[in-house]
Amino acid sequence: MDMHIAIVLAGALLLLGSSVARAESGKASYYHGVGKSGEMTCAHRSRPFGSMIRVSYRNHSIQCRVNDRGPFVRGRIIDVSITAARALGMMQAGVVAVSIE
């Protein structure tokens, strides 16, 4: 009986985990981006094109749309457009530690 409950709970956790946004943390940089000027976009290695990602740095948090693949620099998890970098307040630093979801 206890084994059955454990299997059911494990299955429920798998289902819940697949529908919840994946949170990541790591380094972000910015680039000229792809898309319309002034649009907050980003490049991510695996998130679907068109999906929205919340990027947080210090006390700033923005939403940007995935429209490119990258970054291709080891240790970085996301590249944001210049417009998004300005909104995050990361222009001076260039590369910053962020969390995304």
Backbone torsions as a table, in degrees:
resi	resn	phi	psi	omega
1	MET	NA	-44.7	179.6
2	ASP	-64.7	-35.5	178.6
3	MET	-65.7	-39.4	178.6
4	HIS	-62.0	-44.3	179.3
5	ILE	-63.0	-42.1	-180.0
6	ALA	-62.9	-40.0	179.2
7	ILE	-66.7	-42.9	179.0
8	VAL	-63.4	-43.8	179.3
9	LEU	-64.5	-40.8	178.4
10	ALA	-62.5	-41.9	177.6
11	GLY	-63.4	-41.0	179.1
12	ALA	-64.5	-40.6	178.3
13	LEU	-64.7	-38.7	177.2
14	LEU	-62.9	-43.6	178.9
15	LEU	-64.4	-43.6	179.3
16	LEU	-65.5	-41.8	-178.7
17	GLY	-62.7	-30.8	-178.7
18	SER	-77.3	-21.3	-178.7
19	SER	-98.0	-10.7	-179.8
20	VAL	-90.2	141.0	179.6
21	ALA	-61.5	137.8	178.3
22	ARG	-79.0	126.5	176.1
23	ALA	-93.7	140.0	177.2
24	GLU	-136.0	155.4	171.1
25	SER	-138.7	146.7	-178.5
26	GLY	169.0	-159.4	-175.7
27	LYS	-93.9	143.8	177.6
28	ALA	-124.8	149.2	172.6
29	SER	-132.1	177.6	177.7
30	TYR	-125.6	159.5	-178.9
31	TYR	-150.2	172.6	-176.4
32	HIS	-64.7	-21.4	172.8
33	GLY	76.9	171.7	178.9
34	VAL	-122.5	132.7	179.0
35	GLY	127.8	-166.6	-177.8
36	LYS	-70.1	145.6	175.9
37	SER	-61.4	135.2	179.0
38	GLY	87.1	-4.0	-178.9
39	GLU	-84.7	139.6	177.2
40	MET	-88.2	101.5	-178.5
41	THR	-125.6	171.9	179.7
42	CYS	-153.6	164.9	175.2
43	ALA	-114.7	129.0	178.5
44	HIS	-136.3	147.0	-176.0
45	ARG	-67.9	-35.6	-170.2
46	SER	-131.1	-16.5	-179.6
47	ARG	-66.2	145.5	-177.2
48	PRO	-64.2	143.9	174.6
49	PHE	-58.2	139.1	179.9
50	GLY	89.6	-14.6	179.9
51	SER	-74.3	152.6	-179.6
52	MET	-99.1	135.5	179.5
53	ILE	-121.9	133.2	172.9
54	ARG	-89.6	124.0	180.0
55	VAL	-114.0	128.5	-179.0
56	SER	-122.6	134.0	177.2
57	TYR	-141.7	121.7	-175.9
58	ARG	51.5	-121.0	-177.8
59	ASN	-101.9	18.0	178.7
60	HIS	-112.0	143.8	177.6
61	SER	-143.9	131.1	-179.3
62	ILE	-132.2	166.9	170.6
63	GLN	-116.2	133.0	177.0
64	CYS	-134.1	156.5	-175.6
65	ARG	-99.2	132.6	177.2
66	VAL	-74.7	120.3	177.9
67	ASN	-139.7	16.1	-178.3
68	ASP	-156.4	161.5	175.0
69	ARG	-101.1	148.9	-179.4
70	GLY	140.8	-173.7	-4.7
71	PRO	-75.4	159.2	-178.9
72	PHE	-108.6	20.7	176.0
73	VAL	-104.2	127.5	-179.0
74	ARG	-56.0	135.8	176.2
75	GLY	92.4	-7.3	178.6
76	ARG	-104.6	141.6	-177.1
77	ILE	-105.8	-17.9	-177.8
78	ILE	-157.9	146.8	169.1
79	ASP	-115.3	132.1	178.1
80	VAL	-111.7	156.2	177.5
81	SER	-68.0	163.9	179.5
82	ILE	-59.3	-40.3	178.4
83	THR	-60.0	-43.6	178.5
84	ALA	-67.0	-39.1	179.0
85	ALA	-62.6	-41.1	177.1
86	ARG	-62.2	-44.0	-179.5
87	ALA	-64.0	-32.1	178.6
88	LEU	-80.8	-17.8	-177.7
89	GLY	77.9	33.4	-176.1
90	MET	-111.1	7.6	-174.4
91	MET	-60.8	-41.5	-178.3
92	GLN	-67.2	-40.7	-177.0
93	ALA	-75.5	-36.7	-179.6
94	GLY	84.9	-57.4	177.9
95	VAL	-123.9	126.6	-176.7
96	VAL	-136.6	161.9	175.6
97	ALA	-86.2	126.1	-178.5
98	VAL	-129.0	166.8	166.7
99	SER	-121.7	144.4	179.8
100	ILE	-131.4	150.8	174.6
101	GLU	-154.9	NA	NA
